[in-house]
Amino acid sequence: MIPMENKIDTQGMSSTQSSSFSSPSDSPESCGPRQDDSTRPVFSQLEREELKTIIMEALNDWEEIKELSVSK
């Protein structure tokens, strides 16, 4: 087995134990959830309905194409 020090780092992702990247700076507990429970929706209700319609149409088209290819 080749020691880690002798391996070539091809993506620049390796770090040494003395590196600041070798351990997180904050404990996971200190990074907990936000204090406020508010949410920020990405899409409005109208946009959600439009996306659902588009996705359902795409799935129906895909299902039809799949059935046609199987029946050949």
C-alpha positions as CSV (number, residue, x, y, z in Angstrom):
1,M,0.0,0.0,0.0
2,I,1.3,3.4,-1.0
3,P,1.6,5.9,1.9
4,M,-0.7,9.0,1.6
5,E,2.3,11.4,1.5
6,N,3.6,9.7,-1.7
7,K,0.4,9.8,-3.7
8,I,-0.2,12.4,-6.4
9,D,-3.0,14.8,-5.6
10,T,-4.7,15.2,-9.1
11,Q,-7.6,17.4,-7.9
12,G,-6.0,19.6,-5.3
13,M,-8.3,18.1,-2.6
14,S,-5.8,16.5,-0.3
15,S,-4.8,18.3,2.9
16,T,-2.4,17.6,5.7
17,Q,-3.4,17.3,9.4
18,S,-1.8,20.7,10.1
19,S,-4.0,22.3,7.4
20,S,-6.9,24.5,8.5
21,F,-9.1,22.4,6.1
22,S,-8.5,19.2,8.0
23,S,-11.2,19.9,10.6
24,P,-14.3,22.1,10.8
25,S,-13.8,25.5,12.5
26,D,-17.2,25.3,14.3
27,S,-18.8,22.4,16.1
28,P,-21.9,21.0,14.3
29,E,-24.1,22.0,17.3
30,S,-23.2,25.7,16.9
31,C,-24.4,25.6,13.3
32,G,-27.9,24.4,14.3
33,P,-31.2,25.5,12.7
34,R,-32.1,29.2,12.3
35,Q,-33.6,30.9,15.3
36,D,-36.7,31.9,13.4
37,D,-39.0,29.2,12.0
38,S,-40.0,31.2,8.9
39,T,-39.7,29.7,5.5
40,R,-39.2,31.4,2.2
41,P,-41.1,29.7,-0.6
42,V,-39.2,29.6,-3.9
43,F,-42.3,29.5,-6.0
44,S,-45.7,31.2,-5.7
45,Q,-48.8,29.1,-5.5
46,L,-49.6,29.9,-9.1
47,E,-46.1,28.8,-10.2
48,R,-46.5,25.6,-8.2
49,E,-49.7,24.8,-10.0
50,E,-48.1,25.5,-13.4
51,L,-45.1,23.4,-12.6
52,K,-47.3,20.5,-11.5
53,T,-49.3,20.7,-14.8
54,I,-46.1,20.8,-16.9
55,I,-44.6,17.8,-15.0
56,M,-47.8,15.8,-15.3
57,E,-47.9,16.5,-19.0
58,A,-44.3,15.4,-19.4
59,L,-44.9,12.2,-17.4
60,N,-48.0,11.4,-19.5
61,D,-46.0,11.9,-22.7
62,W,-43.2,9.8,-21.5
63,E,-45.6,7.0,-20.5
64,E,-47.2,7.1,-24.0
65,I,-43.8,6.9,-25.7
66,K,-42.8,4.0,-23.4
67,E,-46.0,2.1,-24.2
68,L,-45.5,2.6,-27.9
69,S,-41.9,1.3,-27.8
70,V,-43.0,-1.8,-25.9
71,S,-45.8,-2.6,-28.2
72,K,-43.6,-2.6,-31.3
